[in-house]
């Protein structure tokens, strides 16, 4: 004789998600750790910036040789934001997928500007095909797919 109890019914369901983090594919988890480390290093870099003679910074086709240039500060801000997003995704914060979508859109816009606009307006910068657009596109679509599931779990 098999008895079913309402208290143990939750253990019988196979479709429950144990963690929000399980919604993320492995390649996003790898990038999360890269940007968690990068986001933690940037404040140290900004504090020690006056004592450094040359620090090469680069993301999305932008590059700087010192953190206290306009481009360097923009790169540092991007890394700090990416670190915050990575923290939110890794520690399963409710706001994290929306922040990740904004992060992906910012990355796509900057890549597009660096690829299609800057080479034609600045004479010493040449056209380069930004391959970062490929993972950014997949990152954006994945975050849009899991946003509702993430927020409701």
TIVO-2410 file (N, C-alpha, C; in nm, 3 decimals):
# residues 153
REC num residu      c1      c2      c3 atome chaine
REC   1      X   0.083  -0.116   0.000     N      A
REC   1      X   0.000   0.000   0.000    CA      A
REC   1      X   0.089   0.124   0.000     C      A
REC   2      X   0.062   0.213  -0.094     N      A
REC   2      X   0.144   0.333  -0.108    CA      A
REC   2      X   0.063   0.454  -0.065     C      A
REC   3      X   0.116   0.523   0.034     N      A
REC   3      X   0.048   0.643   0.082    CA      A
REC   3      X   0.124   0.765   0.032     C      A
REC   4      X   0.051   0.866  -0.007     N      A
REC   4      X   0.116   0.991  -0.047    CA      A
REC   4      X   0.077   1.099   0.051     C      A
REC   5      X   0.174   1.172   0.092     N      A
REC   5      X   0.152   1.278   0.189    CA      A
REC   5      X   0.188   1.412   0.125     C      A
REC   6      X   0.115   1.512   0.161     N      A
REC   6      X   0.139   1.645   0.105    CA      A
REC   6      X   0.273   1.701   0.151     C      A
REC   7      X   0.319   1.657   0.268     N      A
REC   7      X   0.446   1.709   0.318    CA      A
REC   7      X   0.565   1.660   0.238     C      A
REC   8      X   0.556   1.541   0.185     N      A
REC   8      X   0.669   1.484   0.111    CA      A
REC   8      X   0.655   1.497  -0.040     C      A
REC   9      X   0.550   1.564  -0.083     N      A
REC   9      X   0.527   1.579  -0.227    CA      A
REC   9      X   0.636   1.662  -0.294     C      A
REC  10      X   0.693   1.757  -0.223     N      A
REC  10      X   0.798   1.842  -0.281    CA      A
REC  10      X   0.924   1.762  -0.315     C      A
REC  11      X   0.947   1.650  -0.246     N      A
REC  11      X   1.064   1.568  -0.275    CA      A
REC  11      X   1.044   1.482  -0.399     C      A
REC  12      X   0.919   1.462  -0.440     N      A
REC  12      X   0.890   1.380  -0.556    CA      A
REC  12      X   0.902   1.456  -0.687     C      A
REC  13      X   0.899   1.586  -0.683     N      A
REC  13      X   0.905   1.663  -0.808    CA      A
REC  13      X   1.047   1.662  -0.863     C      A
REC  14      X   1.058   1.636  -0.992     N      A
REC  14      X   1.188   1.627  -1.058    CA      A
REC  14      X   1.227   1.756  -1.129     C      A
REC  15      X   1.137   1.851  -1.139     N      A
REC  15      X   1.163   1.969  -1.220    CA      A
REC  15      X   1.207   2.090  -1.139     C      A
REC  16      X   1.249   2.071  -1.017     N      A
REC  16      X   1.291   2.186  -0.937    CA      A
REC  16      X   1.438   2.218  -0.962     C      A
REC  17      X   1.471   2.345  -0.953     N      A
REC  17      X   1.609   2.391  -0.971    CA      A
REC  17      X   1.667   2.413  -0.833     C      A
REC  18      X   1.783   2.355  -0.809     N      A
REC  18      X   1.841   2.366  -0.677    CA      A
REC  18      X   1.907   2.501  -0.656     C      A
REC  19      X   1.974   2.552  -0.757     N      A
REC  19      X   2.042   2.681  -0.745    CA      A
REC  19      X   2.022   2.761  -0.872     C      A
REC  20      X   2.019   2.892  -0.856     N      A
REC  20      X   2.013   2.979  -0.974    CA      A
REC  20      X   2.138   2.965  -1.057     C      A
REC  21      X   2.251   2.944  -0.992     N      A
REC  21      X   2.379   2.931  -1.060    CA      A
REC  21      X   2.378   2.816  -1.161     C      A
REC  22      X   2.294   2.715  -1.137     N      A
REC  22      X   2.287   2.601  -1.229    CA      A
REC  22      X   2.227   2.639  -1.364     C      A
REC  23      X   2.163   2.755  -1.372     N      A
REC  23      X   2.108   2.802  -1.499    CA      A
REC  23      X   2.217   2.853  -1.593     C      A
REC  24      X   2.335   2.885  -1.538     N      A
REC  24      X   2.443   2.941  -1.619    CA      A
REC  24      X   2.526   2.831  -1.683     C      A
REC  25      X   2.559   2.846  -1.812     N      A
REC  25      X   2.648   2.748  -1.875    CA      A
REC  25      X   2.792   2.764  -1.824     C      A
REC  26      X   2.873   2.663  -1.849     N      A
REC  26      X   3.011   2.660  -1.798    CA      A
REC  26      X   3.092   2.778  -1.850     C      A
REC  27      X   3.076   2.814  -1.977     N      A
REC  27      X   3.158   2.921  -2.033    CA      A
REC  27      X   3.128   3.055  -1.965     C      A
REC  28      X   3.004   3.077  -1.923     N      A
REC  28      X   2.973   3.201  -1.850    CA      A
REC  28      X   3.034   3.195  -1.712     C      A
REC  29      X   3.033   3.079  -1.648     N      A
REC  29      X   3.094   3.065  -1.515    CA      A
REC  29      X   3.244   3.092  -1.521     C      A
REC  30      X   3.310   3.051  -1.628     N      A
REC  30      X   3.453   3.078  -1.644    CA      A
REC  30      X   3.476   3.229  -1.655     C      A
REC  31      X   3.397   3.297  -1.739     N      A
REC  31      X   3.411   3.442  -1.752    CA      A
REC  31      X   3.374   3.514  -1.622     C      A
REC  32      X   3.281   3.458  -1.545     N      A
REC  32      X   3.248   3.518  -1.416    CA      A
REC  32      X   3.370   3.528  -1.328     C      A
REC  33      X   3.447   3.420  -1.321     N      A
REC  33      X   3.567   3.421  -1.237    CA      A
REC  33      X   3.672   3.516  -1.290     C      A
REC  34      X   3.685   3.524  -1.421     N      A
REC  34      X   3.781   3.618  -1.480    CA      A
REC  34      X   3.745   3.761  -1.441     C      A
REC  35      X   3.616   3.796  -1.451     N      A
REC  35      X   3.575   3.933  -1.421    CA      A
REC  35      X   3.562   3.958  -1.271     C      A
REC  36      X   3.540   3.855  -1.191     N      A
REC  36      X   3.547   3.873  -1.045    CA      A
REC  36      X   3.688   3.912  -1.004     C      A
REC  37      X   3.786   3.843  -1.060     N      A
REC  37      X   3.927   3.874  -1.030    CA      A
REC  37      X   3.963   4.012  -1.086     C      A
REC  38      X   3.924   4.039  -1.212     N      A
REC  38      X   3.952   4.169  -1.272    CA      A
REC  38      X   3.886   4.283  -1.198     C      A
REC  39      X   3.762   4.262  -1.154     N      A
REC  39      X   3.692   4.365  -1.079    CA      A
REC  39      X   3.754   4.390  -0.943     C      A
REC  40      X   3.820   4.289  -0.887     N      A
REC  40      X   3.888   4.307  -0.758    CA      A
REC  40      X   4.024   4.373  -0.774     C      A
REC  41      X   4.089   4.351  -0.888     N      A
REC  41      X   4.222   4.407  -0.911    CA      A
REC  41      X   4.215   4.556  -0.946     C      A
REC  42      X   4.110   4.599  -1.013     N      A
REC  42      X   4.101   4.738  -1.060    CA      A
REC  42      X   4.106   4.840  -0.946     C      A
REC  43      X   4.034   4.822  -0.835     N      A
REC  43      X   4.050   4.922  -0.727    CA      A
REC  43      X   4.193   4.930  -0.674     C      A
REC  44      X   4.260   4.816  -0.666     N      A
REC  44      X   4.401   4.816  -0.625    CA      A
REC  44      X   4.486   4.891  -0.727     C      A
REC  45      X   4.455   4.870  -0.854     N      A
REC  45      X   4.526   4.939  -0.962    CA      A
REC  45      X   4.503   5.090  -0.955     C      A
REC  46      X   4.382   5.131  -0.923     N      A
REC  46      X   4.352   5.274  -0.912    CA      A
REC  46      X   4.421   5.337  -0.792     C      A
REC  47      X   4.432   5.261  -0.682     N      A
REC  47      X   4.501   5.313  -0.563    CA      A
REC  47      X   4.650   5.327  -0.590     C      A
REC  48      X   4.709   5.229  -0.656     N      A
REC  48      X   4.854   5.232  -0.682    CA      A
REC  48      X   4.888   5.304  -0.812     C      A
REC  49      X   4.788   5.354  -0.882     N      A
REC  49      X   4.810   5.421  -1.010    CA      A
REC  49      X   4.912   5.532  -1.013     C      A
REC  50      X   4.916   5.620  -0.913     N      A
REC  50      X   5.016   5.727  -0.917    CA      A
REC  50      X   5.161   5.676  -0.909     C      A
REC  51      X   5.180   5.556  -0.857     N      A
REC  51      X   5.315   5.502  -0.842    CA      A
REC  51      X   5.357   5.417  -0.961     C      A
REC  52      X   5.265   5.391  -1.053     N      A
REC  52      X   5.295   5.307  -1.168    CA      A
REC  52      X   5.339   5.392  -1.286     C      A
REC  53      X   5.437   5.345  -1.358     N      A
REC  53      X   5.481   5.420  -1.476    CA      A
REC  53      X   5.406   5.379  -1.601     C      A
REC  54      X   5.374   5.249  -1.613     N      A
REC  54      X   5.302   5.203  -1.731    CA      A
REC  54      X   5.220   5.080  -1.695     C      A
REC  55      X   5.092   5.088  -1.723     N      A
REC  55      X   5.001   4.976  -1.703    CA      A
REC  55      X   4.915   4.964  -1.827     C      A
REC  56      X   4.923   4.852  -1.894     N      A
REC  56      X   4.845   4.832  -2.015    CA      A
REC  56      X   4.706   4.778  -1.980     C      A
REC  57      X   4.604   4.851  -2.021     N      A
REC  57      X   4.466   4.813  -2.000    CA      A
REC  57      X   4.398   4.803  -2.135     C      A
REC  58      X   4.313   4.703  -2.151     N      A
REC  58      X   4.245   4.687  -2.279    CA      A
REC  58      X   4.118   4.606  -2.263     C      A
REC  59      X   4.014   4.651  -2.329     N      A
REC  59      X   3.888   4.577  -2.337    CA      A
REC  59      X   3.807   4.635  -2.453     C      A
REC  60      X   3.742   4.547  -2.528     N      A
REC  60      X   3.654   4.586  -2.640    CA      A
REC  60      X   3.721   4.675  -2.744     C      A
REC  61      X   3.850   4.664  -2.762     N      A
REC  61      X   3.920   4.744  -2.861    CA      A
REC  61      X   3.972   4.875  -2.807     C      A
REC  62      X   3.938   4.911  -2.686     N      A
REC  62      X   3.993   5.031  -2.623    CA      A
REC  62      X   4.118   4.990  -2.548     C      A
REC  63      X   4.219   5.074  -2.554     N      A
REC  63      X   4.341   5.043  -2.479    CA      A
REC  63      X   4.397   5.172  -2.420     C      A
REC  64      X   4.463   5.156  -2.307     N      A
REC  64      X   4.523   5.269  -2.237    CA      A
REC  64      X   4.651   5.221  -2.172     C      A
REC  65      X   4.744   5.314  -2.150     N      A
REC  65      X   4.872   5.280  -2.088    CA      A
REC  65      X   4.881   5.327  -1.944     C      A
REC  66      X   4.776   5.392  -1.897     N      A
REC  66      X   4.775   5.437  -1.758    CA      A
REC  66      X   4.629   5.444  -1.711     C      A
REC  67      X   4.600   5.405  -1.587     N      A
REC  67      X   4.461   5.406  -1.542    CA      A
REC  67      X   4.402   5.545  -1.523     C      A
REC  68      X   4.488   5.648  -1.517     N      A
REC  68      X   4.437   5.783  -1.496    CA      A
REC  68      X   4.424   5.865  -1.624     C      A
REC  69      X   4.410   5.800  -1.737     N      A
REC  69      X   4.371   5.869  -1.860    CA      A
REC  69      X   4.220   5.853  -1.877     C      A
REC  70      X   4.160   5.925  -1.967     N      A
REC  70      X   4.015   5.913  -1.988    CA      A
REC  70      X   3.978   5.772  -2.030     C      A
REC  71      X   4.053   5.718  -2.125     N      A
REC  71      X   4.027   5.581  -2.169    CA      A
REC  71      X   4.055   5.481  -2.057     C      A
REC  72      X   4.160   5.504  -1.981     N      A
REC  72      X   4.194   5.416  -1.870    CA      A
REC  72      X   4.085   5.414  -1.764     C      A
REC  73      X   4.030   5.530  -1.732     N      A
REC  73      X   3.921   5.536  -1.635    CA      A
REC  73      X   3.795   5.467  -1.686     C      A
REC  74      X   3.766   5.483  -1.816     N      A
REC  74      X   3.651   5.415  -1.875    CA      A
REC  74      X   3.670   5.263  -1.869     C      A
REC  75      X   3.790   5.215  -1.900     N      A
REC  75      X   3.819   5.072  -1.893    CA      A
REC  75      X   3.807   5.023  -1.749     C      A
REC  76      X   3.858   5.100  -1.655     N      A
REC  76      X   3.847   5.061  -1.513    CA      A
REC  76      X   3.702   5.055  -1.470     C      A
REC  77      X   3.621   5.153  -1.512     N      A
REC  77      X   3.479   5.151  -1.477    CA      A
REC  77      X   3.408   5.029  -1.537     C      A
REC  78      X   3.445   4.995  -1.660     N      A
REC  78      X   3.386   4.876  -1.723    CA      A
REC  78      X   3.422   4.750  -1.645     C      A
REC  79      X   3.548   4.738  -1.604     N      A
REC  79      X   3.590   4.621  -1.528    CA      A
REC  79      X   3.522   4.616  -1.392     C      A
REC  80      X   3.505   4.730  -1.327     N      A
REC  80      X   3.435   4.732  -1.199    CA      A
REC  80      X   3.290   4.690  -1.217     C      A
REC  81      X   3.224   4.741  -1.321     N      A
REC  81      X   3.085   4.702  -1.346    CA      A
REC  81      X   3.076   4.553  -1.378     C      A
REC  82      X   3.168   4.504  -1.460     N      A
REC  82      X   3.169   4.361  -1.492    CA      A
REC  82      X   3.194   4.277  -1.367     C      A
REC  83      X   3.277   4.327  -1.276     N      A
REC  83      X   3.300   4.258  -1.150    CA      A
REC  83      X   3.175   4.253  -1.064     C      A
REC  84      X   3.100   4.363  -1.061     N      A
REC  84      X   2.975   4.367  -0.985    CA      A
REC  84      X   2.873   4.271  -1.044     C      A
REC  85      X   2.863   4.268  -1.177     N      A
REC  85      X   2.771   4.175  -1.244    CA      A
REC  85      X   2.813   4.031  -1.216     C      A
REC  86      X   2.942   4.003  -1.224     N      A
REC  86      X   2.991   3.868  -1.197    CA      A
REC  86      X   2.961   3.828  -1.053     C      A
REC  87      X   2.979   3.920  -0.960     N      A
REC  87      X   2.945   3.892  -0.820    CA      A
REC  87      X   2.797   3.859  -0.807     C      A
REC  88      X   2.712   3.939  -0.871     N      A
REC  88      X   2.568   3.916  -0.863    CA      A
REC  88      X   2.526   3.783  -0.921     C      A
REC  89      X   2.587   3.745  -1.033     N      A
REC  89      X   2.553   3.616  -1.094    CA      A
REC  89      X   2.605   3.500  -1.010     C      A
REC  90      X   2.728   3.511  -0.960     N      A
REC  90      X   2.786   3.400  -0.884    CA      A
REC  90      X   2.714   3.378  -0.751     C      A
REC  91      X   2.677   3.488  -0.686     N      A
REC  91      X   2.609   3.477  -0.557    CA      A
REC  91      X   2.457   3.485  -0.569     C      A
REC  92      X   2.406   3.465  -0.691     N      A
REC  92      X   2.265   3.443  -0.722    CA      A
REC  92      X   2.173   3.556  -0.676     C      A
REC  93      X   2.216   3.679  -0.701     N      A
REC  93      X   2.134   3.795  -0.667    CA      A
REC  93      X   2.020   3.809  -0.767     C      A
REC  94      X   1.907   3.858  -0.722     N      A
REC  94      X   1.789   3.868  -0.808    CA      A
REC  94      X   1.810   3.968  -0.922     C      A
REC  95      X   1.886   4.072  -0.898     N      A
REC  95      X   1.908   4.178  -0.998    CA      A
REC  95      X   2.013   4.141  -1.103     C      A
REC  96      X   2.083   4.033  -1.084     N      A
REC  96      X   2.199   4.000  -1.167    CA      A
REC  96      X   2.168   3.980  -1.316     C      A
REC  97      X   2.063   3.906  -1.355     N      A
REC  97      X   2.040   3.890  -1.500    CA      A
REC  97      X   2.013   4.022  -1.572     C      A
REC  98      X   1.939   4.112  -1.507     N      A
REC  98      X   1.913   4.243  -1.570    CA      A
REC  98      X   2.043   4.322  -1.583     C      A
REC  99      X   2.127   4.317  -1.481     N      A
REC  99      X   2.257   4.386  -1.489    CA      A
REC  99      X   2.344   4.322  -1.596     C      A
REC 100      X   2.335   4.190  -1.612     N      A
REC 100      X   2.413   4.120  -1.715    CA      A
REC 100      X   2.365   4.158  -1.855     C      A
REC 101      X   2.235   4.175  -1.871     N      A
REC 101      X   2.182   4.218  -2.001    CA      A
REC 101      X   2.233   4.358  -2.034     C      A
REC 102      X   2.232   4.447  -1.937     N      A
REC 102      X   2.286   4.583  -1.957    CA      A
REC 102      X   2.434   4.576  -1.989     C      A
REC 103      X   2.507   4.490  -1.919     N      A
REC 103      X   2.650   4.471  -1.943    CA      A
REC 103      X   2.676   4.425  -2.087     C      A
REC 104      X   2.597   4.328  -2.133     N      A
REC 104      X   2.615   4.278  -2.270    CA      A
REC 104      X   2.583   4.387  -2.374     C      A
REC 105      X   2.479   4.463  -2.351     N      A
REC 105      X   2.442   4.570  -2.445    CA      A
REC 105      X   2.551   4.676  -2.449     C      A
REC 106      X   2.604   4.714  -2.333     N      A
REC 106      X   2.714   4.812  -2.328    CA      A
REC 106      X   2.834   4.759  -2.406     C      A
REC 107      X   2.867   4.632  -2.385     N      A
REC 107      X   2.980   4.572  -2.456    CA      A
REC 107      X   2.960   4.570  -2.606     C      A
REC 108      X   2.840   4.535  -2.651     N      A
REC 108      X   2.810   4.531  -2.795    CA      A
REC 108      X   2.819   4.672  -2.854     C      A
REC 109      X   2.765   4.771  -2.784     N      A
REC 109      X   2.769   4.909  -2.834    CA      A
REC 109      X   2.913   4.958  -2.844     C      A
REC 110      X   2.993   4.933  -2.740     N      A
REC 110      X   3.133   4.979  -2.742    CA      A
REC 110      X   3.211   4.908  -2.852     C      A
REC 111      X   3.190   4.778  -2.868     N      A
REC 111      X   3.257   4.704  -2.976    CA      A
REC 111      X   3.218   4.760  -3.112     C      A
REC 112      X   3.090   4.788  -3.130     N      A
REC 112      X   3.044   4.843  -3.258    CA      A
REC 112      X   3.105   4.980  -3.283     C      A
REC 113      X   3.111   5.064  -3.181     N      A
REC 113      X   3.171   5.197  -3.197    CA      A
REC 113      X   3.319   5.184  -3.232     C      A
REC 114      X   3.390   5.096  -3.160     N      A
REC 114      X   3.533   5.079  -3.186    CA      A
REC 114      X   3.561   5.014  -3.320     C      A
REC 115      X   3.464   4.941  -3.374     N      A
REC 115      X   3.484   4.872  -3.500    CA      A
REC 115      X   3.436   4.955  -3.619     C      A
REC 116      X   3.324   5.025  -3.605     N      A
REC 116      X   3.263   5.088  -3.720    CA      A
REC 116      X   3.272   5.240  -3.723     C      A
REC 117      X   3.297   5.305  -3.611     N      A
REC 117      X   3.296   5.451  -3.610    CA      A
REC 117      X   3.435   5.509  -3.588     C      A
REC 118      X   3.503   5.466  -3.483     N      A
REC 118      X   3.633   5.522  -3.446    CA      A
REC 118      X   3.738   5.510  -3.558     C      A
REC 119      X   3.750   5.396  -3.629     N      A
REC 119      X   3.853   5.389  -3.734    CA      A
REC 119      X   3.836   5.491  -3.846     C      A
REC 120      X   3.714   5.540  -3.865     N      A
REC 120      X   3.689   5.635  -3.972    CA      A
REC 120      X   3.694   5.780  -3.924     C      A
REC 121      X   3.705   5.799  -3.793     N      A
REC 121      X   3.711   5.936  -3.741    CA      A
REC 121      X   3.847   5.970  -3.681     C      A
REC 122      X   3.922   5.870  -3.635     N      A
REC 122      X   4.055   5.891  -3.577    CA      A
REC 122      X   4.157   5.834  -3.675     C      A
REC 123      X   4.251   5.917  -3.723     N      A
REC 123      X   4.341   5.871  -3.830    CA      A
REC 123      X   4.441   5.762  -3.790     C      A
REC 124      X   4.482   5.752  -3.663     N      A
REC 124      X   4.585   5.654  -3.629    CA      A
REC 124      X   4.527   5.522  -3.578     C      A
REC 125      X   4.396   5.504  -3.583     N      A
REC 125      X   4.333   5.378  -3.544    CA      A
REC 125      X   4.279   5.311  -3.669     C      A
REC 126      X   4.318   5.185  -3.688     N      A
REC 126      X   4.276   5.109  -3.806    CA      A
REC 126      X   4.153   5.024  -3.775     C      A
REC 127      X   4.085   4.983  -3.880     N      A
REC 127      X   3.968   4.897  -3.866    CA      A
REC 127      X   4.011   4.759  -3.818     C      A
REC 128      X   3.943   4.709  -3.716     N      A
REC 128      X   3.964   4.571  -3.670    CA      A
REC 128      X   3.828   4.507  -3.647     C      A
REC 129      X   3.818   4.383  -3.682     N      A
REC 129      X   3.696   4.308  -3.660    CA      A
REC 129      X   3.694   4.264  -3.514     C      A
REC 130      X   3.596   4.307  -3.439     N      A
REC 130      X   3.588   4.278  -3.296    CA      A
REC 130      X   3.520   4.143  -3.275     C      A
REC 131      X   3.598   4.041  -3.248     N      A
REC 131      X   3.544   3.907  -3.227    CA      A
REC 131      X   3.475   3.892  -3.092     C      A
REC 132      X   3.490   3.990  -3.004     N      A
REC 132      X   3.419   3.988  -2.876    CA      A
REC 132      X   3.268   3.992  -2.897     C      A
REC 133      X   3.226   4.038  -3.014     N      A
REC 133      X   3.083   4.046  -3.042    CA      A
REC 133      X   3.017   3.909  -3.040     C      A
REC 134      X   3.091   3.805  -3.076     N      A
REC 134      X   3.033   3.669  -3.080    CA      A
REC 134      X   2.994   3.622  -2.940     C      A
REC 135      X   3.087   3.617  -2.843     N      A
REC 135      X   3.042   3.574  -2.710    CA      A
REC 135      X   2.946   3.673  -2.644     C      A
REC 136      X   2.959   3.803  -2.676     N      A
REC 136      X   2.865   3.900  -2.619    CA      A
REC 136      X   2.723   3.875  -2.666     C      A
REC 137      X   2.707   3.837  -2.792     N      A
REC 137      X   2.574   3.805  -2.845    CA      A
REC 137      X   2.515   3.685  -2.773     C      A
REC 138      X   2.594   3.579  -2.757     N      A
REC 138      X   2.545   3.459  -2.689    CA      A
REC 138      X   2.519   3.486  -2.540     C      A
REC 139      X   2.601   3.570  -2.480     N      A
REC 139      X   2.582   3.611  -2.341    CA      A
REC 139      X   2.450   3.685  -2.326     C      A
REC 140      X   2.423   3.778  -2.417     N      A
REC 140      X   2.299   3.854  -2.414    CA      A
REC 140      X   2.178   3.764  -2.430     C      A
REC 141      X   2.180   3.676  -2.529     N      A
REC 141      X   2.065   3.588  -2.551    CA      A
REC 141      X   2.043   3.491  -2.435     C      A
REC 142      X   2.151   3.438  -2.378     N      A
REC 142      X   2.137   3.346  -2.264    CA      A
REC 142      X   2.079   3.417  -2.144     C      A
REC 143      X   2.126   3.539  -2.116     N      A
REC 143      X   2.073   3.613  -2.002    CA      A
REC 143      X   1.926   3.650  -2.022     C      A
REC 144      X   1.887   3.680  -2.145     N      A
REC 144      X   1.747   3.708  -2.172    CA      A
REC 144      X   1.661   3.583  -2.154     C      A
REC 145      X   1.716   3.467  -2.190     N      A
REC 145      X   1.642   3.341  -2.174    CA      A
REC 145      X   1.620   3.305  -2.028     C      A
REC 146      X   1.720   3.323  -1.945     N      A
REC 146      X   1.709   3.277  -1.806    CA      A
REC 146      X   1.658   3.384  -1.710     C      A
REC 147      X   1.634   3.505  -1.758     N      A
REC 147      X   1.597   3.615  -1.669    CA      A
REC 147      X   1.470   3.584  -1.588     C      A
REC 148      X   1.364   3.542  -1.654     N      A
REC 148      X   1.238   3.515  -1.583    CA      A
REC 148      X   1.252   3.398  -1.487     C      A
REC 149      X   1.318   3.292  -1.530     N      A
REC 149      X   1.337   3.175  -1.442    CA      A
REC 149      X   1.419   3.215  -1.321     C      A
REC 150      X   1.523   3.294  -1.343     N      A
REC 150      X   1.612   3.339  -1.236    CA      A
REC 150      X   1.535   3.422  -1.133     C      A
REC 151      X   1.456   3.517  -1.182     N      A
REC 151      X   1.384   3.606  -1.092    CA      A
REC 151      X   1.272   3.536  -1.016     C      A
REC 152      X   1.215   3.430  -1.074     N      A
REC 152      X   1.105   3.359  -1.010    CA      A
REC 152      X   1.150   3.245  -0.920     C      A
REC 153      X   1.278   3.211  -0.924     N      A
REC 153      X   1.323   3.100  -0.838    CA      A
REC 153      X   1.380   3.150  -0.708     C      A
***
